[in-house]
Amino acid sequence: MSFYIQYGDIIIKEYNRTDLDSVHSMLSQPNVYYTTCAIPYNCSRAFASMWIDCIRRSAKRKTDFEYGIFSARNGEYIGNIGLIGIDYINKCADITYIIHPRFQNRGYACLASKLIIAYGFEFLNLQRIQGKCMDFNIASKTVMLKCGFTYEGLGRQEMLKDNKFVNLEHYSLLKSEYEALKNKIFIPLKQNSNFS
């Protein structure tokens, strides 16, 4: 499946092997480790390579769709955006995003999320997109709230991180809510994208 979205300052597209060094640089950042569920501490280049391969295989199986976010001006790697754990029977998926610390607090996560959310509802025919983050991750919860998500509740001690149980906050956006917000905060994809 070919995937390409360009809007404003960003391009969202499939990963290839030439992205390995940039991906490894992002995944090995301490801040990325502390705010994600599955990235190991001091991530190795081998893990980053495996991560890209896994993303590419999952896209072929259509179980997860994760893509790189790149600068439209100079091609620099900014981060990762995706819809994962896609349940085609119940028409739902989880949103995931990681922004390299060098590019955080510039609105990239919010912009990329709005684009991938539109893709999920418009092209994958989802009914619900959900997200979760550790309760101390203010940046992540802010992205979801800016994208119209509703706070659903707290999963107390839901995840073990560094031998300590942490709370996860749960959020969701329904298709009906997306439709109500579509012309206010979301971005039409048809003129700025290619999916085949």
C-alpha positions in Angstrom: 0.0 0.0 0.0 1.5 3.3 -1.0 0.8 6.1 1.5 1.6 9.8 1.2 0.1 12.9 2.7 1.6 16.4 2.4 0.1 19.3 4.3 1.7 22.5 5.6 5.2 21.8 6.9 5.0 18.0 7.0 4.9 15.0 4.8 3.6 11.7 6.2 4.9 8.7 4.3 6.0 5.1 4.5 9.4 4.2 6.0 12.3 2.8 4.0 15.7 1.5 5.0 17.4 4.9 4.5 15.4 6.2 7.5 17.2 3.9 10.0 19.7 6.4 11.4 17.0 9.0 11.9 14.6 6.6 13.5 17.4 5.2 15.8 18.2 8.8 16.9 14.6 9.4 17.9 14.0 6.0 19.6 17.2 6.3 21.7 16.2 9.6 23.3 15.6 9.2 27.0 12.4 11.3 26.8 11.0 8.9 24.2 11.7 5.9 26.5 10.1 7.5 29.6 6.8 8.4 27.8 6.2 5.3 25.6 5.1 1.7 26.4 7.3 -0.4 24.1 10.5 1.4 23.4 13.5 0.0 25.4 15.9 2.2 27.4 19.0 3.3 25.3 17.4 1.7 22.2 19.9 -0.1 20.0 20.3 0.4 16.2 19.3 -3.3 15.9 16.0 -2.6 17.7 15.3 0.4 15.5 15.9 -1.7 12.4 13.5 -4.4 13.7 11.0 -1.7 14.6 10.9 -0.4 11.0 10.7 -3.9 9.6 7.8 -4.7 12.0 6.0 -1.5 10.9 6.4 -2.4 7.2 5.1 -6.0 7.8 2.1 -4.8 9.8 1.2 -2.3 7.1 1.2 -5.2 4.5 -1.0 -7.2 6.8 -3.2 -4.1 7.3 -3.2 -4.6 11.1 -1.3 -1.4 11.9 -0.5 1.6 9.8 2.4 3.6 11.1 4.3 6.2 9.0 7.2 8.6 9.3 6.6 12.4 9.7 9.1 14.4 7.7 9.8 18.1 7.1 8.3 19.2 3.8 11.1 21.8 3.6 14.3 19.7 4.0 13.2 16.1 4.5 14.3 15.9 8.1 12.7 13.1 10.1 10.3 14.5 12.7 8.6 11.5 14.2 6.1 8.7 13.9 2.3 8.7 13.5 -0.1 5.8 13.2 -3.2 3.9 13.8 -2.5 0.5 15.4 -4.4 -2.5 16.7 -7.0 -2.1 14.0 -10.2 -4.0 14.7 -12.1 -4.2 11.4 -15.1 -6.0 13.0 -15.7 -3.3 15.7 -14.2 -0.6 13.4 -11.8 0.9 16.0 -8.1 1.5 16.3 -5.5 3.1 18.6 -3.7 6.3 17.7 0.1 6.4 18.3 2.6 9.2 17.9 6.2 9.9 18.8 7.9 13.2 18.1 11.7 13.5 18.3 12.5 15.8 21.2 14.2 18.3 18.8 10.9 18.9 17.2 8.5 18.8 20.2 6.3 21.8 21.1 5.9 22.9 17.5 2.5 21.5 16.8 3.7 18.6 14.7 2.0 15.8 16.8 -1.3 17.6 16.7 -1.1 18.3 12.9 0.0 14.7 12.1 -2.7 13.3 14.4 -5.4 15.3 12.7 -4.3 14.0 9.4 -4.1 10.3 10.5 -7.5 10.6 12.3 -9.1 11.9 9.0 -7.5 9.0 7.2 -8.9 6.6 9.8 -12.5 7.8 9.6 -12.6 8.7 5.9 -10.6 5.9 4.3 -10.5 3.0 6.8 -14.2 3.6 7.8 -13.5 3.5 11.5 -16.2 4.2 14.1 -13.9 4.9 17.0 -10.2 6.0 17.5 -8.9 5.6 21.0 -5.7 6.7 22.7 -4.0 6.3 26.0 -1.0 7.9 27.8 0.7 7.8 31.1 -1.1 10.2 33.5 2.0 12.4 33.8 2.4 12.8 30.0 0.8 16.3 29.7 2.0 16.7 26.1 0.3 13.5 24.9 -3.0 14.2 26.5 -3.0 17.8 25.2 -2.6 16.4 21.6 -5.7 14.2 22.1 -7.8 16.9 23.6 -6.9 19.4 20.8 -8.0 16.7 18.4 -11.4 16.5 20.0 -11.0 13.4 22.0 -13.0 12.8 25.2 -11.4 11.7 28.4 -12.9 8.3 29.3 -11.2 7.5 32.6 -8.1 6.3 34.4 -6.7 2.8 34.2 -5.1 2.6 37.7 -1.7 0.9 37.8 -2.5 -0.4 34.3 1.1 -0.7 33.0 4.4 -1.8 34.6 7.2 0.6 33.7 10.6 0.4 35.3 9.3 -2.1 37.9 6.6 0.4 38.9 3.0 0.3 38.1 1.8 3.5 36.4 -1.7 4.9 35.6 -2.9 5.3 32.0 -5.5 7.9 30.9 -7.9 6.7 28.3 -9.4 9.0 25.5 -11.5 8.4 22.4 -13.0 10.1 19.4 -16.1 8.7 17.7 -16.9 9.1 14.0 -20.0 11.2 14.8 -17.8 13.6 16.9 -15.2 13.7 14.0 -18.0 14.6 11.6 -19.2 17.4 13.9 -15.6 18.8 14.1 -14.5 18.0 10.6 -14.9 21.5 9.1 -13.6 23.2 12.2 -10.4 21.5 13.2 -9.7 18.7 10.7 -8.0 18.8 7.3 -9.5 17.4 4.0 -7.2 14.7 2.7 -8.3 14.2 -0.9 -6.3 17.1 -2.4 -3.1 16.5 -0.3 -2.7 12.8 -0.3 -2.2 9.6 -2.2 -3.3 6.1 -1.1 -3.1 3.1 -3.4 
